[in-house]
Amino acid sequence: MAAQSSDQRAAGWAKFIRLASQLGLDLATLKPDLRAAYDGLDDFVNANQGTINAAIPLPARSSLPAQAKALLFVAVVDDRFNLGIF
């Protein structure tokens, strides 16, 4: 898995800013710092892809395609956010 391109990161960061605003989140952080945080998390996910994959038990780990594993990861993070589990 590769990290996002600079353009993809910029678009994702802008999407995050819009979503945070819609949710009324008080970010209390400068935009350049938020961009660095977005980029850092993208780098983290990229660097830890193997660890995330290893957390999926067999046989799902070997039978699910990469796209389904990524969606599963997103679902878990989204559920934790919506439940207030940070």
KOLVO-643813 format. One record per residue (C-alpha): residue number from 1; x, y, z. Coordinates in nm, 4 decimals. Layout:
// KOLVO-643813
+-----+----------+----------+----------+
| num |        u |        v |        w |
+-----+----------+----------+----------+
| NUM |        X |        Y |        Z |
...
+-----+----------+----------+----------+
//
This chain:
// KOLVO-643813
+-----+----------+----------+----------+
| num |        u |        v |        w |
+-----+----------+----------+----------+
|   1 |   0.0000 |   0.0000 |   0.0000 |
|   2 |   0.1329 |   0.3392 |  -0.0902 |
|   3 |   0.0751 |   0.6626 |   0.0937 |
|   4 |  -0.1592 |   0.9053 |  -0.0738 |
|   5 |  -0.0183 |   1.1533 |  -0.3231 |
|   6 |   0.0138 |   1.5163 |  -0.2176 |
|   7 |  -0.3016 |   1.6046 |  -0.4129 |
|   8 |  -0.4945 |   1.3150 |  -0.2560 |
|   9 |  -0.3812 |   1.4201 |   0.0898 |
|  10 |  -0.4863 |   1.7806 |   0.0253 |
|  11 |  -0.8312 |   1.6653 |  -0.0866 |
|  12 |  -0.8662 |   1.4314 |   0.2131 |
|  13 |  -0.7555 |   1.7020 |   0.4542 |
|  14 |  -1.0071 |   1.9480 |   0.3044 |
|  15 |  -1.2795 |   1.6830 |   0.3353 |
|  16 |  -1.1845 |   1.6367 |   0.7010 |
|  17 |  -1.2048 |   2.0130 |   0.7655 |
|  18 |  -1.5536 |   2.0268 |   0.6096 |
|  19 |  -1.6740 |   1.7248 |   0.8072 |
|  20 |  -1.5355 |   1.8580 |   1.1353 |
|  21 |  -1.7121 |   2.1877 |   1.0691 |
|  22 |  -2.0410 |   2.0119 |   0.9909 |
|  23 |  -2.0122 |   1.8153 |   1.3156 |
|  24 |  -1.9351 |   2.1329 |   1.5090 |
|  25 |  -1.6008 |   2.0029 |   1.6342 |
|  26 |  -1.3751 |   2.2626 |   1.7923 |
|  27 |  -1.0423 |   2.1761 |   1.6362 |
|  28 |  -0.8484 |   2.4510 |   1.8170 |
|  29 |  -0.5501 |   2.3805 |   1.5935 |
|  30 |  -0.3958 |   2.5742 |   1.3066 |
|  31 |  -0.4750 |   2.4408 |   0.9591 |
|  32 |  -0.1091 |   2.3650 |   0.8752 |
|  33 |  -0.0872 |   2.1582 |   1.1947 |
|  34 |  -0.4044 |   1.9711 |   1.1008 |
|  35 |  -0.2582 |   1.9013 |   0.7577 |
|  36 |   0.0564 |   1.7641 |   0.9210 |
|  37 |  -0.1623 |   1.5458 |   1.1449 |
|  38 |  -0.3537 |   1.4136 |   0.8425 |
|  39 |  -0.0292 |   1.3381 |   0.6599 |
|  40 |   0.1167 |   1.1735 |   0.9713 |
|  41 |  -0.1809 |   0.9418 |   1.0092 |
|  42 |  -0.1625 |   0.8515 |   0.6400 |
|  43 |   0.2056 |   0.7655 |   0.6878 |
|  44 |   0.1205 |   0.5650 |   1.0022 |
|  45 |  -0.1461 |   0.3588 |   0.8261 |
|  46 |   0.0936 |   0.2986 |   0.5390 |
|  47 |   0.3786 |   0.1942 |   0.7704 |
|  48 |   0.1556 |  -0.0327 |   0.9800 |
|  49 |  -0.0413 |  -0.2034 |   0.7052 |
|  50 |   0.1122 |  -0.5395 |   0.7932 |
|  51 |   0.0234 |  -0.5061 |   1.1608 |
|  52 |  -0.3334 |  -0.4070 |   1.0761 |
|  53 |  -0.3595 |  -0.7031 |   0.8373 |
|  54 |  -0.2175 |  -0.9398 |   1.1011 |
|  55 |  -0.4930 |  -0.8323 |   1.3435 |
|  56 |  -0.7525 |  -0.9904 |   1.1138 |
|  57 |  -0.7949 |  -1.3539 |   1.2168 |
|  58 |  -0.7661 |  -1.6377 |   0.9707 |
|  59 |  -0.9416 |  -1.7387 |   0.7511 |
|  60 |  -1.0717 |  -1.3865 |   0.6860 |
|  61 |  -0.7160 |  -1.2525 |   0.6556 |
|  62 |  -0.6372 |  -1.4835 |   0.3666 |
|  63 |  -0.9782 |  -1.4796 |   0.1977 |
|  64 |  -1.0809 |  -1.1130 |   0.2082 |
|  65 |  -0.9529 |  -0.8917 |  -0.0724 |
|  66 |  -0.7485 |  -0.5876 |   0.0298 |
|  67 |  -1.0356 |  -0.3500 |  -0.0486 |
|  68 |  -1.2689 |  -0.5406 |   0.1886 |
|  69 |  -1.0047 |  -0.5353 |   0.4635 |
|  70 |  -0.9683 |  -0.1590 |   0.4215 |
|  71 |  -1.3465 |  -0.1145 |   0.4407 |
|  72 |  -1.3552 |  -0.3308 |   0.7532 |
|  73 |  -1.0868 |  -0.1105 |   0.9111 |
|  74 |  -1.2875 |   0.2018 |   0.8232 |
|  75 |  -1.6038 |   0.0450 |   0.9708 |
|  76 |  -1.4305 |  -0.0295 |   1.3021 |
|  77 |  -1.2836 |   0.3212 |   1.3287 |
|  78 |  -1.6178 |   0.4787 |   1.2325 |
|  79 |  -1.8062 |   0.2688 |   1.4882 |
|  80 |  -1.5580 |   0.3609 |   1.7605 |
|  81 |  -1.5944 |   0.7294 |   1.6730 |
|  82 |  -1.9747 |   0.7132 |   1.6742 |
|  83 |  -1.9722 |   0.5320 |   2.0107 |
|  84 |  -1.7358 |   0.7883 |   2.1597 |
|  85 |  -1.4580 |   0.5326 |   2.2046 |
|  86 |  -1.1415 |   0.7287 |   2.1361 |
+-----+----------+----------+----------+
//
